[in-house]
Amino acid sequence: MVPTVRFGAELPRLRKPQIPATSGPNGLDGRAVIPTPLIPEVTVAPGDAVHLREQDYQHSCGPLWLRIIHVRLDLSTWYDGQWVWLEGIEINAHSQAGCFRQVLARVVALPRPEA
């Protein structure tokens, strides 16, 4: 399946690394640039099924039911805690398992923990 581009869709932005102030010649002093990771807080786990509207995920179009296999927090640290990579099996309209999918989903679109 070839990913489609939706015109007018807001794409997630990667975080810029925090660069410390420099004091050496030409603004370089040998310090390493270390990004500050921000891990998103999600409540979905392997085995959960989530429904995502088209505007709440990237790398395809139309609404999506996904049975979660893996939540990729390691890749999700670069999206300011607002997006998370999910891997899972697509569930079709007849509740049958479809193909393996990887999607970048909005954290706010995922189920919240019950109080």
C-alpha positions, 0 to 999 in steps of 0.5 A, a space after each residue: 500500500 502506498 501512503 497518500 498525502 492529505 492536503 490541508 492535513 497538519 503534519 507532526 513537527 519534529 522537536 528541535 534539539 536544545 542547543 546550549 549557549 556557546 562561548 568559543 570562536 565562531 560560536 563553536 566550543 565543542 559541546 554536544 547537542 543533546 535533545 531532551 526526549 519527551 515521552 508521551 503518556 499513553 494508556 493503550 497496550 498490546 491487545 487493545 483495539 483503538 479507533 482513529 479518525 482520519 485527522 488523528 493519524 498519519 500514513 493513510 486515509 479514512 477511519 481506522 480500527 487498529 488492534 495494537 501489537 506494539 507502542 513505539 515510545 522510542 520513536 515517539 520522543 521526537 514529537 513533543 509528546 503529542 504523537 505516538 507510533 503505533 504498530 498493529 493489525 488493521 481490523 476491517 468492517 467485518 471485524 476480521 484481521 487485515 494487514 499489519 500497519 504502522 501509524 503515527 497517531 495523536 495522543 489525545 485521540 487515544 483512550 484516556 485512563 478511567 479515574 
